[in-house]
């Protein structure tokens, strides 16, 4: 297989068919057409080294089997997943798509951490309360006993030193 000018041998048995489209270095101009998002069986798409411009279509999110997407050297492309934001976006629909494709906000991440912490602490307390799994409760109990024992020994030593 040849990709980006390099020949790469395919080793092993290929159990699945792969749909690969390489349109690189063809001097294509303009926007990426939305119809590309309907190629749901696509696993690799290379449209690098062209003169593509505008925002990347949200419909590319429909390509659930896509493993590799190369958009490099298209300096006028903008929008997610690129770091360059598009200027002069008109429609409200485009803005909502842009916000959706822009990733999680800090509020969503915070909600995920908080709910995970509550579930984890609740499960841990329930585990200690019921004593199951037995090996885990015993391990934590023994380690806690060792820590308390060391702490008490340290207090005794320090109180003995003050007395002398």
TORDOGU-811929 format. One line per 4 residues: number of its first residue (from 1); for each residue x, y, z of C-alpha. Coordinates in steps of 0.1 Angstrom, whole numbers. Example, Ala and Ser with C-alpha at 12.3 -4.5 7.8 and 13.67 -1.06 7.14 Angstrom:
1	123 -45 78; 137 -11 71
This chain:
1	0 0 0; 13 35 -8; 3 64 14; 19 99 12
5	45 86 -12; 57 58 10; 53 21 2; 42 2 33
9	39 -36 32; 7 -50 47; 17 -78 70; -6 -105 83
13	-40 -115 71; -65 -87 66; -98 -99 80; -117 -67 72
17	-119 -47 40; -106 -12 43; -119 18 23; -91 42 18
21	-94 74 -2; -62 94 -10; -69 127 -27; -37 144 -16
25	-17 168 -38; -45 173 -64; -48 211 -62; -84 209 -51
29	-99 243 -41; -129 254 -21; -147 238 8; -148 201 17
33	-182 189 5; -208 177 30; -213 145 10; -180 132 23
37	-198 127 56; -220 101 39; -191 77 32; -198 58 64
41	-175 29 55; -144 51 51; -114 41 72; -88 64 59
45	-91 98 42; -62 119 30; -70 152 15; -37 169 24
49	-16 193 3; -46 208 -16; -60 244 -15; -91 236 6
53	-107 264 26; -136 271 49; -148 251 79; -145 214 82
57	-180 199 78; -197 186 110; -209 157 89; -174 142 90
61	-185 131 125; -207 105 108; -176 86 97; -176 63 127
65	-151 38 111; -126 65 102; -92 57 117; -71 83 99
69	-79 118 86; -51 139 71; -60 175 64; -24 189 66
73	-11 217 43; -46 231 37; -37 265 52; -72 280 47
77	-91 253 65; -106 262 99; -128 249 127; -127 217 148
81	-107 196 150; -82 223 140; -71 250 165; -78 277 139
85	-113 292 144; -134 302 114; -141 339 109; -175 354 99
89	-198 326 106; -234 336 97; -260 311 106; -270 301 141
93	-271 265 131; -234 266 122; -226 281 156; -244 253 175
97	-226 227 154; -193 245 161; -200 245 198; -209 208 197
101	-177 199 178; -155 221 200; -154 195 228; -164 194 264
105	-165 225 285; -151 226 320; -186 223 334; -191 189 318
109	-158 177 330; -165 189 365; -199 171 365; -181 139 354
113	-155 142 381; -180 150 408; -204 122 399; -175 97 397
117	-162 108 431; -196 104 447; -201 70 432; -166 59 441
121	-168 71 477; -203 56 481; -191 23 467; -161 23 490
125	-181 31 521; -206 4 512; -177 -20 507; -163 -13 542
129	-197 -14 558; -205 -48 544; -170 -62 547; -169 -73 511
133	-147 -81 493; -132 -96 524; -96 -94 512; -98 -57 505
137	-115 -48 538; -89 -69 557; -60 -53 538; -73 -17 545
141	-80 -26 581; -45 -40 587; -28 -11 570; -49 13 591
145	-39 -6 623; -2 -3 613; -4 34 607; -22 40 641
149	4 18 659; 33 38 644; 16 71 653; 10 60 689
153	46 48 692; 58 81 679; 37 100 705; 51 78 733
157	87 84 722; 81 122 720; 64 123 754; 93 103 769
161	118 127 755; 100 157 770; 100 141 804; 138 138 805
